[in-house]
Amino acid sequence: MDLSAPWILSQVASPSWTTILVTIVMATSVHLPKSLLEAVDRKARANRISRNQLVIQALERDLRGTAGWSPGFFDRLLDVAPDTAQEVADLLQTVVKSRRSKPARQL
């Protein structure tokens, strides 16, 4: 049986059995600062889930890589009013011209 993932599909030895889903749960211990643990407990209570469920969700989200920027985040940043875009361009030009300690970066 492959134990590399927490959710494992395996064949049972008896031919009369079909494929079953085996859930493996491993007990562990994690040491957290008191303030972080209190924040975890508050968030779990607010979500009406257990501390364990919250930690599992957070770890799964992080390991899937979905804890980053939401879809469309950078597109929304580019959607600015023309006058705001011009003000930012002017500000950047002023900052680049005012640099003294090192050459301006090419942006």
Secondary structure by P-SEA (a helix, b strand, c coil): ccccccbbbbbcccccccbbbbbbbbbbbbbbcaaaaaaaaaaaaaacccaaaaaaaaaaaaaacccccccaaaaaaacccaaaaaaaaaaaaaaaaaccccccccc
